[in-house]
Amino acid sequence: MMLLEALGSAVLGLALAWAAVLRLPHRLPSRVLVLSTGVAGALFGAFVTHTALEAGHLLVVLAGALIVSAASLSLLLRPAERFRRRSATA
């Protein structure tokens, strides 16, 4: 069961990261960093959720993996160019 949780969460993290790379390429760093962060975040989220709830909650573990993966991917986002403010001295 734990192998299924790990494999499923890694696939979810990879899919989420791939969607982010396709949707926001101008606001993210390199593709390799984004994909590895998505997978690592999902595996960490699955680990934390599995540890908190014990075995037998596959869908909840996958949801926890998806949430932590999305949160870690959001930390890689750069601000959009149109919202950057120039300082008064520039």
C-alpha positions as CSV (number, residue, x, y, z in Angstrom):
1,M,0.0,0.0,0.0
2,M,2.8,2.4,0.8
3,L,4.4,1.8,-2.6
4,L,1.2,2.7,-4.3
5,E,1.0,5.9,-2.2
6,A,4.5,6.9,-3.1
7,L,4.1,6.1,-6.8
8,G,0.8,7.8,-7.0
9,S,2.0,10.9,-5.2
10,A,5.1,11.1,-7.4
11,V,3.0,10.9,-10.6
12,L,0.6,13.6,-9.2
13,G,3.5,15.9,-8.4
14,L,5.0,15.4,-11.8
15,A,1.7,16.1,-13.5
16,L,1.2,19.2,-11.4
17,A,4.7,20.5,-12.2
18,W,4.3,19.7,-15.9
19,A,1.1,21.7,-16.0
20,A,2.8,24.6,-14.2
21,V,5.7,24.5,-16.7
22,L,3.2,24.6,-19.6
23,R,1.0,27.2,-18.1
24,L,3.6,29.6,-16.6
25,P,6.9,29.2,-18.3
26,H,7.8,32.9,-18.1
27,R,7.3,33.0,-14.3
28,L,9.2,29.8,-13.4
29,P,12.9,28.9,-13.3
30,S,14.4,26.0,-15.3
31,R,12.1,23.1,-16.2
32,V,14.3,20.5,-14.4
33,L,14.1,22.5,-11.1
34,V,10.3,22.8,-11.4
35,L,9.7,19.1,-12.2
36,S,12.0,17.9,-9.4
37,T,10.4,20.3,-6.9
38,G,6.9,19.0,-7.8
39,V,7.9,15.4,-7.3
40,A,9.8,16.1,-4.1
41,G,7.0,18.2,-2.7
42,A,4.5,15.5,-3.4
43,L,6.6,12.7,-1.9
44,F,7.2,14.8,1.2
45,G,3.4,15.6,1.4
46,A,2.6,11.9,1.1
47,F,5.1,11.1,3.8
48,V,3.7,13.7,6.3
49,T,0.1,12.7,5.6
50,H,0.8,9.0,5.9
51,T,2.7,9.5,9.1
52,A,-0.1,11.6,10.6
53,L,-3.0,9.3,9.6
54,E,-1.3,5.8,9.4
55,A,-2.2,3.3,6.6
56,G,-5.5,2.9,4.8
57,H,-6.2,6.5,3.7
58,L,-5.0,6.4,0.1
59,L,-7.1,9.3,-1.2
60,V,-6.3,11.5,1.8
61,V,-2.6,10.8,1.4
62,L,-2.7,11.7,-2.3
63,A,-4.6,14.9,-1.5
64,G,-1.9,15.8,1.1
65,A,0.7,15.1,-1.5
66,L,-1.0,17.4,-4.0
67,I,-1.4,20.2,-1.5
68,V,2.3,20.2,-0.4
69,S,3.4,19.9,-4.0
70,A,1.4,22.9,-5.1
71,A,2.7,24.9,-2.1
72,S,6.3,24.1,-2.9
73,L,5.8,24.9,-6.6
74,S,4.2,28.2,-5.6
75,L,7.5,29.2,-3.9
76,L,9.3,29.1,-7.2
77,L,7.0,31.6,-8.9
78,R,8.5,35.0,-9.8
79,P,6.4,38.1,-10.0
80,A,4.9,39.0,-13.3
81,E,6.7,41.8,-15.2
82,R,3.6,44.0,-15.5
83,F,3.1,44.1,-11.7
84,R,6.7,45.1,-10.8
85,R,7.0,48.6,-9.4
86,R,9.9,50.8,-10.1
87,S,11.4,52.7,-7.2
88,A,11.1,56.5,-7.2
89,T,14.9,56.9,-7.5
90,A,15.1,54.7,-10.7
